[in-house]
Amino acid sequence: MKVLAFGTSNSRNSINQKLARYSAAQIDDTIDNVNITLLDIHDLEMPIFSEEREKESGIPAFAHDFYQAIGEADAIVISFAEYNGSYTSAYKNLFDWASRIDMKVYQDKPMIMLATSPGPSGAQSVLAAAEGSAPFFAADVKGALSLPNFFDNFDAETGVVTDEAFNQKLNEAISAL
């Protein structure tokens, strides 16, 4: 099984990237013969989408790379960072460009949607938006989980989520993959 995992922040210190990495490792520990690909969207920055740019220059290669990475995966783990109650501009731009290749960006792949933040909401607003729109973009969501208070529930030294309720729900979502 090929699993693509990434956080939707372009920060090099992204807590959502850490949560995606942790969750992918749990899949690797649970399912035999797993190949994990960790994607860093920081490496996929491109011009802000506009129809004019698309007409002038076409769809950027990074958008094709992102779409292809999804296509090559058997399952996807996405951890959504929340900026001002919504998607990060880096992810939204990448997603918008990829949707110009095909509106079915997620290509009917089974996925686990995650979100975390330093605060008590755990980025639930963006997670709800992502889960709500998922059917329009051909996502087969097997679980949507929020981890509140990231720094209280994640051991930075070991790279492990310490919230047992979250871990139980994560294992249930992994079983559904």
HELIX and SHEET records of a PDB file:
HELIX    1   1 ILE A   15  THR A   30  1                                  16    
HELIX    2   2 ILE A   41  LEU A   44  5                                   4    
HELIX    3   3 GLU A   51  SER A   57  1                                   7    
HELIX    4   4 ALA A   61  GLU A   72  1                                  12    
HELIX    5   5 SER A   89  ILE A  101  1                                  13    
HELIX    6   6 GLN A  124  SER A  133  1                                  10    
HELIX    7   7 ALA A  134  PHE A  137  5                                   4    
HELIX    8   8 PHE A  150  ASN A  153  1                                   4    
HELIX    9   9 GLU A  164  ALA A  176  1                                  13    
SHEET    1   A 5 ASN A  35  LEU A  38  0                                        
SHEET    2   A 5 LYS A   2  GLY A   7  1                                        
SHEET    3   A 5 ALA A  75  PHE A  80  1                                        
SHEET    4   A 5 LYS A 109  THR A 116  1                                        
SHEET    5   A 5 ALA A 139  LEU A 147  1                                        
SHEET    1   B 2 PHE A 154  ASP A 155  0                                        
SHEET    2   B 2 VAL A 160  VAL A 161 -1                                        
END                                                                             
